[in-house]
Amino acid sequence: MNDDIRRKRVTRFIETLNQANELGLTVTEATKGSLTLCLPYSDRIIGNPDTGVIHGGAITTLMDTTSGCVILCGLEDFELCPTLDLRVDYMRPAQPRMPVYARAETYRVTRNIIFTRCEAYQEGGETIANCVATFMRIGKDASPKHYRDLITGGEE
């Protein structure tokens, strides 16, 4: 599978997630085992109206979505993998009026579990938060065929 297919799969998957659509998440880069998503700044996600700082829940959702979607970049076949554990460590607030990016990677894929790590950052590269997560592999056939075809574009 090439990077263009990975990007399309992640984009189609994100389009099925209401919270990702509400936040306006987009794919910046998708490669084998790595994914970067962008959370655009918006008045709707301000957590502190006095400073304009983004609410931590929006950043957590960005990181959770990126961590879950990077699995689509790490596996050849589409497979839904429910979250087992997700831990987010916040380092600093995001700068107001700037997009936030999350870059995730699958650093270990086993028969039953996928391990990911993720970093949220802004232009200039300063880390906002780090995240580690584990996902349970339930197999390709656990997803309805029509949903698999929606995500893969019928490529499988």
C-alpha positions as protocol buffer text, in pm:
chain_id: "A"
residue {
  index: 1
  type: MET
  ca { x: 0 y: 0 z: 0 }
}
residue {
  index: 2
  type: ASN
  ca { x: 138 y: 342 z: -91 }
}
residue {
  index: 3
  type: ASP
  ca { x: 113 y: 671 z: 101 }
}
residue {
  index: 4
  type: ASP
  ca { x: -167 y: 805 z: -119 }
}
residue {
  index: 5
  type: ILE
  ca { x: -384 y: 504 z: -32 }
}
residue {
  index: 6
  type: ARG
  ca { x: -299 y: 548 z: 337 }
}
residue {
  index: 7
  type: ARG
  ca { x: -402 y: 916 z: 324 }
}
residue {
  index: 8
  type: LYS
  ca { x: -730 y: 834 z: 149 }
}
residue {
  index: 9
  type: ARG
  ca { x: -814 y: 558 z: 399 }
}
residue {
  index: 10
  type: VAL
  ca { x: -749 y: 784 z: 698 }
}
residue {
  index: 11
  type: THR
  ca { x: -948 y: 1067 z: 539 }
}
residue {
  index: 12
  type: ARG
  ca { x: -1245 y: 838 z: 472 }
}
residue {
  index: 13
  type: PHE
  ca { x: -1226 y: 700 z: 826 }
}
residue {
  index: 14
  type: ILE
  ca { x: -1214 y: 1049 z: 981 }
}
residue {
  index: 15
  type: GLU
  ca { x: -1519 y: 1145 z: 774 }
}
residue {
  index: 16
  type: THR
  ca { x: -1715 y: 877 z: 967 }
}
residue {
  index: 17
  type: LEU
  ca { x: -1625 y: 1033 z: 1305 }
}
residue {
  index: 18
  type: ASN
  ca { x: -1860 y: 1312 z: 1415 }
}
residue {
  index: 19
  type: GLN
  ca { x: -1617 y: 1463 z: 1666 }
}
residue {
  index: 20
  type: ALA
  ca { x: -1335 y: 1471 z: 1410 }
}
residue {
  index: 21
  type: ASN
  ca { x: -1561 y: 1646 z: 1159 }
}
residue {
  index: 22
  type: GLU
  ca { x: -1678 y: 1899 z: 1420 }
}
residue {
  index: 23
  type: LEU
  ca { x: -1316 y: 1981 z: 1502 }
}
residue {
  index: 24
  type: GLY
  ca { x: -1218 y: 2002 z: 1134 }
}
residue {
  index: 25
  type: LEU
  ca { x: -936 y: 1745 z: 1160 }
}
residue {
  index: 26
  type: THR
  ca { x: -743 y: 1690 z: 839 }
}
residue {
  index: 27
  type: VAL
  ca { x: -463 y: 1460 z: 728 }
}
residue {
  index: 28
  type: THR
  ca { x: -128 y: 1635 z: 686 }
}
residue {
  index: 29
  type: GLU
  ca { x: 88 y: 1328 z: 622 }
}
residue {
  index: 30
  type: ALA
  ca { x: 35 y: 952 z: 611 }
}
residue {
  index: 31
  type: THR
  ca { x: 325 y: 709 z: 566 }
}
residue {
  index: 32
  type: LYS
  ca { x: 383 y: 346 z: 666 }
}
residue {
  index: 33
  type: GLY
  ca { x: 335 y: 338 z: 1044 }
}
residue {
  index: 34
  type: SER
  ca { x: 319 y: 719 z: 1083 }
}
residue {
  index: 35
  type: LEU
  ca { x: 43 y: 979 z: 1062 }
}
residue {
  index: 36
  type: THR
  ca { x: 9 y: 1354 z: 1119 }
}
residue {
  index: 37
  type: LEU
  ca { x: -330 y: 1523 z: 1164 }
}
residue {
  index: 38
  type: CYS
  ca { x: -407 y: 1895 z: 1196 }
}
residue {
  index: 39
  type: LEU
  ca { x: -653 y: 2062 z: 1434 }
}
residue {
  index: 40
  type: PRO
  ca { x: -727 y: 2411 z: 1299 }
}
residue {
  index: 41
  type: TYR
  ca { x: -774 y: 2691 z: 1548 }
}
residue {
  index: 42
  type: SER
  ca { x: -1136 y: 2798 z: 1592 }
}
residue {
  index: 43
  type: ASP
  ca { x: -1336 y: 3005 z: 1839 }
}
residue {
  index: 44
  type: ARG
  ca { x: -1545 y: 2692 z: 1900 }
}
residue {
  index: 45
  type: ILE
  ca { x: -1257 y: 2511 z: 2076 }
}
residue {
  index: 46
  type: ILE
  ca { x: -1141 y: 2790 z: 2308 }
}
residue {
  index: 47
  type: GLY
  ca { x: -1110 y: 2668 z: 2664 }
}
residue {
  index: 48
  type: ASN
  ca { x: -1022 y: 3001 z: 2824 }
}
residue {
  index: 49
  type: PRO
  ca { x: -1200 y: 3301 z: 2669 }
}
residue {
  index: 50
  type: ASP
  ca { x: -961 y: 3545 z: 2840 }
}
residue {
  index: 51
  type: THR
  ca { x: -649 y: 3398 z: 2677 }
}
residue {
  index: 52
  type: GLY
  ca { x: -790 y: 3217 z: 2372 }
}
residue {
  index: 53
  type: VAL
  ca { x: -611 y: 2894 z: 2473 }
}
residue {
  index: 54
  type: ILE
  ca { x: -754 y: 2576 z: 2315 }
}
residue {
  index: 55
  type: HIS
  ca { x: -951 y: 2348 z: 2547 }
}
residue {
  index: 56
  type: GLY
  ca { x: -756 y: 2037 z: 2652 }
}
residue {
  index: 57
  type: GLY
  ca { x: -1046 y: 1816 z: 2543 }
}
residue {
  index: 58
  type: ALA
  ca { x: -998 y: 1920 z: 2180 }
}
residue {
  index: 59
  type: ILE
  ca { x: -628 y: 1833 z: 2200 }
}
residue {
  index: 60
  type: THR
  ca { x: -705 y: 1499 z: 2367 }
}
residue {
  index: 61
  type: THR
  ca { x: -953 y: 1421 z: 2089 }
}
residue {
  index: 62
  type: LEU
  ca { x: -692 y: 1513 z: 1829 }
}
residue {
  index: 63
  type: MET
  ca { x: -436 y: 1281 z: 1990 }
}
residue {
  index: 64
  type: ASP
  ca { x: -684 y: 996 z: 2043 }
}
residue {
  index: 65
  type: THR
  ca { x: -799 y: 1020 z: 1680 }
}
residue {
  index: 66
  type: THR
  ca { x: -442 y: 1035 z: 1547 }
}
residue {
  index: 67
  type: SER
  ca { x: -334 y: 742 z: 1766 }
}
residue {
  index: 68
  type: GLY
  ca { x: -629 y: 533 z: 1650 }
}
residue {
  index: 69
  type: CYS
  ca { x: -597 y: 629 z: 1284 }
}
residue {
  index: 70
  type: VAL
  ca { x: -223 y: 562 z: 1262 }
}
residue {
  index: 71
  type: ILE
  ca { x: -320 y: 194 z: 1280 }
}
residue {
  index: 72
  type: LEU
  ca { x: -462 y: 234 z: 928 }
}
residue {
  index: 73
  type: CYS
  ca { x: -111 y: 334 z: 821 }
}
residue {
  index: 74
  type: GLY
  ca { x: 57 y: 45 z: 1001 }
}
residue {
  index: 75
  type: LEU
  ca { x: -158 y: -245 z: 878 }
}
residue {
  index: 76
  type: GLU
  ca { x: -201 y: -359 z: 520 }
}
residue {
  index: 77
  type: ASP
  ca { x: -565 y: -464 z: 571 }
}
residue {
  index: 78
  type: PHE
  ca { x: -829 y: -239 z: 729 }
}
residue {
  index: 79
  type: GLU
  ca { x: -910 y: -351 z: 1080 }
}
residue {
  index: 80
  type: LEU
  ca { x: -1103 y: -172 z: 1354 }
}
residue {
  index: 81
  type: CYS
  ca { x: -898 y: -176 z: 1674 }
}
residue {
  index: 82
  type: PRO
  ca { x: -1073 y: -56 z: 1992 }
}
residue {
  index: 83
  type: THR
  ca { x: -874 y: 151 z: 2241 }
}
residue {
  index: 84
  type: LEU
  ca { x: -753 y: -42 z: 2545 }
}
residue {
  index: 85
  type: ASP
  ca { x: -557 y: 236 z: 2712 }
}
residue {
  index: 86
  type: LEU
  ca { x: -475 y: 599 z: 2637 }
}
residue {
  index: 87
  type: ARG
  ca { x: -255 y: 821 z: 2849 }
}
residue {
  index: 88
  type: VAL
  ca { x: -198 y: 1190 z: 2774 }
}
residue {
  index: 89
  type: ASP
  ca { x: 66 y: 1401 z: 2948 }
}
residue {
  index: 90
  type: TYR
  ca { x: 23 y: 1776 z: 2899 }
}
residue {
  index: 91
  type: MET
  ca { x: 343 y: 1982 z: 2889 }
}
residue {
  index: 92
  type: ARG
  ca { x: 209 y: 2334 z: 2817 }
}
residue {
  index: 93
  type: PRO
  ca { x: -96 y: 2509 z: 2675 }
}
residue {
  index: 94
  type: ALA
  ca { x: -123 y: 2555 z: 2300 }
}
residue {
  index: 95
  type: GLN
  ca { x: -59 y: 2904 z: 2166 }
}
residue {
  index: 96
  type: PRO
  ca { x: -385 y: 3079 z: 2073 }
}
residue {
  index: 97
  type: ARG
  ca { x: -484 y: 3132 z: 1709 }
}
residue {
  index: 98
  type: MET
  ca { x: -248 y: 2864 z: 1576 }
}
residue {
  index: 99
  type: PRO
  ca { x: -328 y: 2513 z: 1451 }
}
residue {
  index: 100
  type: VAL
  ca { x: -216 y: 2212 z: 1653 }
}
residue {
  index: 101
  type: TYR
  ca { x: -64 y: 1905 z: 1488 }
}
residue {
  index: 102
  type: ALA
  ca { x: -47 y: 1551 z: 1621 }
}
residue {
  index: 103
  type: ARG
  ca { x: 208 y: 1304 z: 1488 }
}
residue {
  index: 104
  type: ALA
  ca { x: 162 y: 938 z: 1584 }
}
residue {
  index: 105
  type: GLU
  ca { x: 346 y: 617 z: 1508 }
}
residue {
  index: 106
  type: THR
  ca { x: 287 y: 249 z: 1559 }
}
residue {
  index: 107
  type: TYR
  ca { x: 598 y: 136 z: 1736 }
}
residue {
  index: 108
  type: ARG
  ca { x: 497 y: -225 z: 1800 }
}
residue {
  index: 109
  type: VAL
  ca { x: 238 y: -442 z: 1627 }
}
residue {
  index: 110
  type: THR
  ca { x: 166 y: -785 z: 1770 }
}
residue {
  index: 111
  type: ARG
  ca { x: -95 y: -1048 z: 1685 }
}
residue {
  index: 112
  type: ASN
  ca { x: -330 y: -908 z: 1954 }
}
residue {
  index: 113
  type: ILE
  ca { x: -217 y: -555 z: 2047 }
}
residue {
  index: 114
  type: ILE
  ca { x: -93 y: -243 z: 1867 }
}
residue {
  index: 115
  type: PHE
  ca { x: 119 y: 10 z: 2059 }
}
residue {
  index: 116
  type: THR
  ca { x: 127 y: 375 z: 1952 }
}
residue {
  index: 117
  type: ARG
  ca { x: 285 y: 698 z: 2066 }
}
residue {
  index: 118
  type: CYS
  ca { x: 181 y: 1048 z: 1971 }
}
residue {
  index: 119
  type: GLU
  ca { x: 302 y: 1406 z: 2014 }
}
residue {
  index: 120
  type: ALA
  ca { x: 91 y: 1723 z: 1984 }
}
residue {
  index: 121
  type: TYR
  ca { x: 284 y: 2033 z: 1878 }
}
residue {
  index: 122
  type: GLN
  ca { x: 257 y: 2364 z: 1696 }
}
residue {
  index: 123
  type: GLU
  ca { x: 473 y: 2536 z: 1436 }
}
residue {
  index: 124
  type: GLY
  ca { x: 821 y: 2566 z: 1578 }
}
residue {
  index: 125
  type: GLY
  ca { x: 799 y: 2213 z: 1715 }
}
residue {
  index: 126
  type: GLU
  ca { x: 740 y: 2284 z: 2085 }
}
residue {
  index: 127
  type: THR
  ca { x: 558 y: 1989 z: 2242 }
}
residue {
  index: 128
  type: ILE
  ca { x: 214 y: 2056 z: 2389 }
}
residue {
  index: 129
  type: ALA
  ca { x: 138 y: 1698 z: 2498 }
}
residue {
  index: 130
  type: ASN
  ca { x: 257 y: 1340 z: 2464 }
}
residue {
  index: 131
  type: CYS
  ca { x: 39 y: 1034 z: 2443 }
}
residue {
  index: 132
  type: VAL
  ca { x: 85 y: 657 z: 2451 }
}
residue {
  index: 133
  type: ALA
  ca { x: -194 y: 417 z: 2367 }
}
residue {
  index: 134
  type: THR
  ca { x: -271 y: 50 z: 2314 }
}
residue {
  index: 135
  type: PHE
  ca { x: -533 y: -94 z: 2083 }
}
residue {
  index: 136
  type: MET
  ca { x: -683 y: -443 z: 2066 }
}
residue {
  index: 137
  type: ARG
  ca { x: -674 y: -625 z: 1734 }
}
residue {
  index: 138
  type: ILE
  ca { x: -1007 y: -790 z: 1667 }
}
residue {
  index: 139
  type: GLY
  ca { x: -939 y: -894 z: 1309 }
}
residue {
  index: 140
  type: LYS
  ca { x: -1037 y: -773 z: 967 }
}
residue {
  index: 141
  type: ASP
  ca { x: -1358 y: -976 z: 956 }
}
residue {
  index: 142
  type: ALA
  ca { x: -1497 y: -819 z: 1277 }
}
residue {
  index: 143
  type: SER
  ca { x: -1592 y: -509 z: 1076 }
}
residue {
  index: 144
  type: PRO
  ca { x: -1893 y: -527 z: 844 }
}
residue {
  index: 145
  type: LYS
  ca { x: -1786 y: -562 z: 480 }
}
residue {
  index: 146
  type: HIS
  ca { x: -1979 y: -249 z: 373 }
}
residue {
  index: 147
  type: TYR
  ca { x: -1787 y: -43 z: 633 }
}
residue {
  index: 148
  type: ARG
  ca { x: -1452 y: -193 z: 528 }
}
residue {
  index: 149
  type: ASP
  ca { x: -1537 y: -111 z: 165 }
}
residue {
  index: 150
  type: LEU
  ca { x: -1628 y: 247 z: 266 }
}
residue {
  index: 151
  type: ILE
  ca { x: -1287 y: 300 z: 431 }
}
residue {
  index: 152
  type: THR
  ca { x: -1077 y: 111 z: 177 }
}
residue {
  index: 153
  type: GLY
  ca { x: -1266 y: 236 z: -127 }
}
residue {
  index: 154
  type: GLY
  ca { x: -1332 y: -129 z: -211 }
}
residue {
  index: 155
  type: GLU
  ca { x: -958 y: -190 z: -262 }
}
residue {
  index: 156
  type: GLU
  ca { x: -945 y: -505 z: -45 }
}
